[in-house]
Amino acid sequence: MNGLLHKTSRLSLADQASMQIEQLIESGTWPVGMKIPSEPELMEELQVSRNTLREAIRALTHTGLLKTRQGDGTYVCSSSALGPVLQKKVQRTDALQTLEVRHALEREGAILAAARRTEQDLEEMRQCLASCKLAVHNGDYAAYAASDMAFHRSIIAASHNPLLMELYNHMTAGVQESISEVVELSSHSYFLLNHETLLHAIGQQYENQAAEAVRIYIEQSKKHFQQQRG
């Protein structure tokens, strides 16, 4: 941890303590699931009072970065303050609007993946798609939705754009919910065929074809939701 707080800053001591703790979390020094150090340890490291430290912890708990378990301690529950905010927003957002955001992120992800993918990236996509097919064969549609989500995440990962990956990963819960609903409403074979086309386009580095494949499956998903609403 980096020394004393700079008391000349316009930020309050609690805000400065919050920022230092947030940096430890976002850097991975304090990973998700970790129990943070005790109050006395943190007070010594940050050179702040108990009240200042508690105010900082409360602020980070409110943003969703930390979670206090009564009688146990305080744990890291998100790698970024952006995560909990986005996840709550997605959960409250209309499914069609979520699909529109998916289109924006997944289209750009597919284009970048087509330009930047490695052989390891392609192998990961193939494995995810194989898991989708196996889940369909077994009639396990929950497993299909999970594998399909992993397929989309593998494409975003192949973009090699850390910010895009972070934004998309924080949307995962809402995205998986929309995939699950589509699976219940539609024929899985259509999406499997489309995703084969998408994988081929990325493998051949056909950026325009990859973008078009994304547009097609998003439009098809929208149709299913609209039909359900009648």
N, C-alpha and C positions, 0 to 999 in steps of 0.2 A: 504494500500500500504506500502511496506517495506522501510522506511527511505530513507537515502541519497544514491546516487550512489557511488560506490567505484572507485575513480578517479585514483587509482594506477593500475587498470586493463589495459591490452594491448588493449582492445577494446576501440573504440572511445566512447565519451559520447552519441552520437546518437545511436550507436549500443547497448549500455547498456540500454538506454531508450527504444529502440525497444524490447529488450529481456524482460524487466519488463512488458511492455504492452502486449507482446505475452503471458507471463505467466498468466496475468490476464484473457486473453481470453481463453486460453486452460484449465484453472482451472474452468471456468464457472462463475468467479466473474463478468466478462463482457460477458453476453450471446449474442448469435446471435440476431441481430435486435436492440440491445441497442445503444442509442446515447451516445458516450463517453463524459467525462467531458470537459468543456471549456478549452481553452489554458491557461488562468491564473491559473485555478485550477491545471492542470497538471504540469505547470511550477513550482508551489509551491511544489507539492507533490514529483516531481522528482528532484527538485533543479537543473534545467537546464534552459538555455536561450531559447527564442522564436525560434531562428534559429535552435538550436539543436533539439528542440521538433518537429518542422516542418519537419526536415530531417528524424526523426524517423517515423513520420506519413506517409511521402511520401514512405518510404521503405516498411512499412506494407501495404500501399495501393497497391503498386506494386506487392506484393506477393499475394494479394487477401484477406487478413484478414480484411482490413478496406475499406470503400467506403465513399468518401466525396461528399455530396450533396450541390451544390452551394446555398449559402444563407440560408442553414438549419443547417449543421453540419456534423460530421463524425460518421459513424455507423459501428458496427461490422457486417460483412457479412459472416464470416466463423469461425468455432470453432478451426480450425487448419490450419497452413500454408500448410500442406500437401494436404488439400482438393482441393483448386483451381488448384494446379499443376496437381494432378491426374485427375481431371475432364477434364481439357483441353487436357491432354494426351489421355484419353479415347475417347474423341470426335474426335480426329485426327487419331485414330488407326483403322486399318482394322477390320471389324466385326468378321472375323474368329479368329484373334488374341485376340480380346476381349473375345470370347467364350473359348479360351484356358486358359486365365487367370481366367475366371469364373469357369472353371473346377477345377483349382488348389484350389481356395478359397472355392468353394461350396463343393467340395469333402471333404476337411479337416473339413469344418464346419459341414457337415453331420456326419462325424465320431465322432467328439467331441460332437455333439448334442446327438447322440445315447448313448454316455457314460455318459453325464452329465445332460440331460434334466430333468426338473421338470414337475409335472402335470400342472402347470400354463403355462409352455412353450408349452406343447402339446395342451392345450386348445387354445392358441393363434394360433398355426398352423392349428388346426381344423377350427377355425373361418375364417382364411384367405382362406382356401380351399373351405369352404362353400360360401364365397363371390365370388370366381372364378366360381363356379357352377351357382350361381345366375346370374352373369354377362353373362355367356354363354346362359342361359335360356332366358335372356332378349335381347340377340343379341347385347350386348354392349361390343364390343371387346376392346375399350379403357379402360373400367372399368375392364375387364378381365386382361389386361396387368398390371394395377396398383395393382390389388389384387394378381396376380401371383408374382409380385415383393415383395409385403408385405409378401407372404408366404416364399420366399427365405430369406428375411431379418429375419423372425422369427426363421428360422433354424440357421442362423448365430448367432443370439442373444442367442439361446439355447446352443451354444458352450461355453458361459461364458468366452470368451477370449476377453478382451477389445481391444487389438491391432487388432485382426482379424476383430472385429466388426467395428472399425474405418476405416480400409482399405476398407472394403466392402461398408460401407455407403458412402464413398467418391466416389466410383465407380458407385453409384446408377443410375445416369443419363444415363451413357453409357450402363449399364446393362438393364435398362428399355427400351431403344431404341432397343436393340437387341431382347428383348422379343416381343416388338410391331411388329417388322419385321417378326418374326417367326409366330406370330399369324395371320398375313395377308397372310402368305404363306402356312399354314398347317391346319390340322384338330385339333381343340382344344381338342377333346376327347382323343387323344393319350396322350397328356401331362397331362390331368386330371387323367387318369388311372395310369400313371407313378408316379405322385405326391402322389396318394393314396398309392402306393407301398412304396414310400419313407417315408411317414408319418408312415405307419405301421412298417417299419424297425426301425425307430427312437424310436417309442413307445415301441417296443419289445427289444430295445437296441442291435439290430443286426448291428454292425458296418460295416461289410463287405457288407451286403445287401444294406445298406444306400449308401455306396460308389459306388456300382454297379448301383444303381438307378440314381445317379447323372451322372455317365459315359454314361448311355444309353440316357438320355434326352439331354445331351450336344452333343453327336454324332448325334442324330436325328436332332438337330438344325443345325449342320454343314452341314448335307446333304441338308437341305432346302436352305441354302445360296449357296451351290455349284450348286444345280440344277438351281437356279435363274440365276446364272452367265453363265450357259450353258457350 
